[in-house]
Amino acid sequence: MIRSMTGYGRAEATGARLLLSIECKSVNHRHLDVALKLPRAINAVEADARRLVQSAVTRGRIDVSVSLNPIGVGALTSLSMNLTLAKEYAEVRRQLKEALELEDRPSLEWVLEQPGVIVREAEPTISAEETWPLLEQALSRALDELLARREAEGAALAKELLALHEGLSTHVEAITARAPAAVDRRAARLRSRIQSLVGDTTLDEGRIATEVAVWAEKTDISEELARLRAHLDQFALLVQGGGPVGRTLDFLAQEMNREVNTVGSKADDLEISQAVIAAKSALEKLREQAQNIE
């Protein structure tokens, strides 16, 4: 099954002192780009977390955000106040107010805003042995949810890609069926033009055949059509086979676009030109969808 590159997953894990929450978000990216946002206290396990993400996904921008919340006895952080410093701030403000003959007086909000009045006690060291089991558990579950959503969206993309593939195949077959008739029409047009120039003079059929052969060689699209059909067959097999095939699908779409452009440049037939325009439109849609695949 193919997978989309967009998804979301969230999970939590609870330990003796903390609740660990994880959010994983993924969006399109040409390669695998993992961005981890970890609390400073658990930076020691960043490499292990990165390896876990890399083992689950192969392509896309993956943003992983981890938060820690203390629970129960032994909370990781606490706040305290410096009452002595608060009184000093208030006294200095009172003296300044009297010196300047001002009317206002310090409010509680003003005192709380002063540096050092409210102190966050230093966080205790959290060992990797304590955090990694929780992080691994939560991250694994969040990645499972993210992958499930990527697979669900991938299934919808597969249906869309196969429908676009079928439409493109129809246009290619129309071009293939029309190509021989285009040669005959060119010969008829050439004969008509020469006849109008020479009047009743007998035409040199050998010369006409030579001119038609030269034109046919210059405008021959059989090789391009053969490669197009081969690319289309491979594209369908990749979509149906699944796996991380996004880069290959994008490459095939580029190759098919190149072949269709060549057919269009060689075309000397209105119906072929119209089929080329329709094929290019289908290819553009197909490539846009293929760029969403992991």
C-alpha positions as CSV (number, residue, x, y, z in Angstrom):
1,M,0.0,0.0,0.0
2,I,1.3,3.5,-0.9
3,R,1.3,6.1,1.8
4,S,0.7,9.8,1.7
5,M,3.3,12.2,3.3
6,T,0.8,14.0,5.4
7,G,-0.4,12.7,8.7
8,Y,-0.8,13.4,12.4
9,G,-0.4,11.3,15.6
10,R,-0.6,12.0,19.3
11,A,0.1,9.9,22.4
12,E,0.9,10.1,26.1
13,A,2.8,8.0,28.6
14,T,2.8,8.3,32.4
15,G,5.7,7.6,34.7
16,A,6.2,7.9,38.5
17,R,7.0,11.7,38.3
18,L,5.8,12.9,35.0
19,L,3.3,12.8,32.1
20,L,5.0,12.8,28.7
21,S,2.9,14.0,25.7
22,I,4.0,13.7,22.1
23,E,2.6,15.2,18.9
24,C,3.8,14.1,15.4
25,K,2.9,16.0,12.3
26,S,4.2,15.2,8.8
27,V,3.9,17.1,5.5
28,N,5.4,16.8,2.0
29,H,9.2,17.0,1.6
30,R,11.6,15.8,-1.1
31,H,13.6,13.8,1.5
32,L,13.2,12.7,5.1
33,D,13.5,15.7,7.4
34,V,13.0,15.1,11.1
35,A,12.6,18.0,13.5
36,L,12.5,17.2,17.2
37,K,11.4,19.7,19.8
38,L,12.3,18.2,23.2
39,P,12.4,19.8,26.7
40,R,15.9,20.6,27.7
41,A,15.8,18.1,30.5
42,I,15.6,15.1,28.1
43,N,17.9,16.2,25.3
44,A,20.1,13.2,26.1
45,V,17.6,10.9,24.4
46,E,17.2,13.0,21.2
47,A,19.4,10.6,19.1
48,D,17.4,7.6,20.1
49,A,14.1,9.4,19.3
50,R,15.4,10.4,15.9
51,R,16.4,6.9,15.1
52,L,12.9,5.7,16.1
53,V,11.3,8.2,13.7
54,Q,13.7,7.3,10.9
55,S,12.8,3.6,11.3
56,A,9.1,4.3,10.8
57,V,9.1,6.8,7.8
58,T,11.3,7.2,4.8
59,R,10.1,10.6,3.3
60,G,8.5,13.8,4.4
61,R,9.0,16.6,6.9
62,I,8.3,15.1,10.4
63,D,7.8,17.5,13.3
64,V,7.9,15.9,16.7
65,S,7.0,17.9,19.8
66,V,7.4,16.5,23.3
67,S,6.2,18.1,26.5
68,L,6.7,17.0,30.2
69,N,4.2,17.7,32.9
70,P,5.0,16.9,36.6
71,I,2.6,14.7,38.5
72,G,2.2,13.7,42.1
73,V,4.9,14.0,44.7
74,G,8.3,14.9,43.4
75,A,7.2,17.3,40.8
76,L,10.0,18.3,38.4
77,T,9.7,22.1,39.0
78,S,8.2,24.4,41.6
79,L,7.9,28.2,42.1
80,S,9.0,30.2,45.2
81,M,8.9,33.9,46.1
82,N,11.7,36.1,47.4
83,L,9.8,38.1,50.0
84,T,12.9,40.2,51.0
85,L,13.5,41.3,47.5
86,A,9.9,42.1,46.9
87,K,9.9,44.4,50.0
88,E,13.1,46.1,48.8
89,Y,11.4,46.8,45.4
90,A,8.3,48.2,47.1
91,E,10.5,50.4,49.5
92,V,12.6,51.8,46.6
93,R,9.4,52.7,44.7
94,R,7.9,54.3,47.8
95,Q,11.0,56.5,48.3
96,L,11.1,57.4,44.6
97,K,7.4,58.3,44.7
98,E,7.9,60.7,47.6
99,A,11.0,62.3,46.0
100,L,9.1,63.0,42.8
101,E,5.9,63.8,44.6
102,L,3.9,61.2,42.7
103,E,0.5,59.9,43.7
104,D,0.5,56.2,42.6
105,R,1.7,53.4,44.7
106,P,3.1,49.9,43.8
107,S,0.5,47.3,43.0
108,L,0.9,43.6,43.5
109,E,1.1,43.1,39.7
110,W,4.0,45.5,39.5
111,V,5.9,43.8,42.4
112,L,5.4,40.3,40.8
113,E,6.8,41.6,37.5
114,Q,10.2,42.6,39.0
115,P,13.2,40.3,38.4
116,G,13.8,37.7,41.0
117,V,10.6,38.1,43.0
118,I,9.2,34.9,41.6
119,V,11.8,32.1,41.3
120,R,11.5,28.9,39.4
121,E,13.6,26.3,41.2
122,A,16.2,24.5,39.1
123,E,14.9,21.4,37.4
124,P,16.4,18.2,38.9
125,T,18.4,16.0,36.5
126,I,16.2,13.4,34.7
127,S,18.1,10.3,33.7
128,A,17.8,8.7,30.3
129,E,16.8,5.5,32.1
130,E,13.7,7.2,33.5
131,T,12.7,9.2,30.3
132,W,13.5,6.9,27.5
133,P,11.0,4.1,28.2
134,L,8.2,6.7,28.4
135,L,9.4,8.5,25.3
136,E,9.7,5.3,23.3
137,Q,6.3,4.1,24.3
138,A,4.5,7.4,23.5
139,L,6.5,8.1,20.3
140,S,5.8,4.6,19.0
141,R,2.1,5.0,19.5
142,A,2.1,8.5,18.0
143,L,4.0,7.2,15.0
144,D,1.5,4.3,14.6
145,E,-1.4,6.8,14.5
146,L,0.5,9.0,12.0
147,L,1.3,6.1,9.7
148,A,-2.3,4.8,9.9
149,R,-3.5,8.2,8.7
150,R,-0.8,8.3,6.0
151,E,-1.9,4.9,4.8
152,A,-5.6,5.9,4.7
153,E,-4.8,9.0,2.6
154,G,-2.5,6.9,0.5
155,A,-5.3,4.5,-0.4
156,A,-7.4,7.5,-1.6
157,L,-4.4,8.8,-3.6
158,A,-3.9,5.4,-5.2
159,K,-7.5,5.4,-6.5
160,E,-7.0,8.9,-7.9
161,L,-3.7,8.0,-9.5
162,L,-5.1,4.9,-11.2
163,A,-8.1,6.9,-12.5
164,L,-5.7,9.6,-13.9
165,H,-3.5,6.8,-15.3
166,E,-6.5,5.3,-17.1
167,G,-7.4,8.7,-18.7
168,L,-3.8,9.3,-19.8
169,S,-3.6,5.8,-21.3
170,T,-6.8,6.6,-23.3
171,H,-5.1,9.7,-24.8
172,V,-2.0,7.8,-25.6
173,E,-3.9,5.1,-27.4
174,A,-5.8,7.7,-29.3
175,I,-2.5,9.2,-30.5
176,T,-1.2,5.7,-31.4
177,A,-4.4,4.9,-33.5
178,R,-4.2,8.3,-35.3
179,A,-0.5,8.2,-36.2
180,P,-0.8,6.1,-39.4
181,A,-3.7,8.1,-40.7
182,A,-1.6,11.3,-40.2
183,V,1.1,9.9,-42.6
184,D,-1.6,9.2,-45.3
185,R,-3.1,12.7,-44.9
186,R,0.4,14.3,-45.3
187,A,0.9,12.3,-48.5
188,A,-2.5,13.4,-49.8
189,R,-1.8,17.1,-49.0
190,L,1.6,17.0,-50.6
191,R,0.1,15.4,-53.8
192,S,-2.6,18.1,-53.9
193,R,-0.2,20.9,-53.5
194,I,2.1,19.6,-56.2
195,Q,-0.8,19.0,-58.5
196,S,-2.0,22.6,-58.1
197,L,1.5,23.8,-59.0
198,V,2.1,21.7,-62.1
199,G,-1.4,21.6,-63.4
200,D,-2.0,18.8,-66.0
201,T,1.7,17.6,-65.9
202,T,2.1,14.0,-64.8
203,L,3.3,13.7,-61.2
204,D,6.5,12.0,-60.3
205,E,5.1,9.4,-57.9
206,G,8.6,8.3,-56.9
207,R,9.5,11.9,-55.8
208,I,6.3,12.2,-53.9
209,A,7.0,8.9,-52.1
210,T,10.5,10.1,-51.2
211,E,9.2,13.4,-49.8
212,V,6.5,11.6,-47.8
213,A,9.2,9.1,-46.5
214,V,11.4,12.0,-45.4
215,W,8.6,13.7,-43.7
216,A,7.4,10.5,-42.0
217,E,10.9,9.8,-40.6
218,K,11.1,13.3,-39.1
219,T,7.7,13.1,-37.6
220,D,7.8,9.4,-36.5
221,I,6.5,9.1,-32.9
222,S,6.5,5.3,-32.6
223,E,9.5,5.2,-30.3
224,E,8.0,7.9,-28.0
225,L,4.7,6.1,-27.9
226,A,6.4,2.8,-27.0
227,R,8.3,4.5,-24.2
228,L,5.1,6.2,-23.0
229,R,3.2,2.8,-22.8
230,A,6.1,1.2,-21.0
231,H,6.2,4.1,-18.4
232,L,2.5,3.9,-18.0
233,D,2.7,0.1,-17.3
234,Q,5.4,0.7,-14.7
235,F,3.5,3.5,-13.1
236,A,0.4,1.3,-12.6
237,L,2.5,-1.5,-11.2
238,L,4.2,0.8,-8.6
239,V,0.9,2.2,-7.4
240,Q,-0.6,-1.2,-7.0
241,G,2.5,-2.7,-5.5
242,G,2.8,0.0,-2.8
243,G,5.8,0.9,-0.6
244,P,7.9,4.1,-0.6
245,V,7.6,4.7,-4.4
246,G,6.9,8.5,-4.4
247,R,10.3,9.5,-5.9
248,T,10.0,6.9,-8.7
249,L,6.4,7.9,-9.5
250,D,7.5,11.5,-9.8
251,F,10.4,10.5,-12.0
252,L,8.1,8.5,-14.3
253,A,5.7,11.4,-14.5
254,Q,8.6,13.7,-15.7
255,E,9.7,11.1,-18.3
256,M,6.2,10.7,-19.6
257,N,5.8,14.5,-19.8
258,R,9.0,14.7,-21.8
259,E,7.8,12.0,-24.3
260,V,4.4,13.7,-24.7
261,N,6.1,17.0,-25.4
262,T,8.2,15.4,-28.1
263,V,5.1,13.9,-29.6
264,G,3.5,17.3,-29.6
265,S,6.5,18.9,-31.3
266,K,6.5,16.3,-34.1
267,A,2.7,16.2,-34.6
268,D,1.4,17.5,-37.9
269,D,-2.1,16.5,-37.3
270,L,-5.0,18.3,-35.5
271,E,-6.4,15.3,-33.7
272,I,-3.0,14.2,-32.5
273,S,-2.3,17.8,-31.2
274,Q,-5.6,17.8,-29.4
275,A,-4.9,14.4,-27.8
276,V,-1.4,15.7,-26.7
277,I,-3.0,18.7,-25.0
278,A,-5.4,16.4,-23.2
279,A,-2.6,14.1,-22.2
280,K,-0.5,17.0,-20.8
281,S,-3.4,18.1,-18.7
282,A,-3.9,14.6,-17.3
283,L,-0.1,14.3,-16.7
284,E,0.0,17.6,-14.7
285,K,-2.7,16.3,-12.4
286,L,-1.0,12.9,-12.1
287,R,2.3,14.5,-11.2
288,E,0.7,16.7,-8.6
289,Q,-0.8,13.7,-6.9
290,A,2.4,11.6,-7.2
291,Q,4.3,14.3,-5.3
292,N,2.1,13.6,-2.3
293,I,3.4,10.0,-2.1
294,E,6.0,8.9,0.4
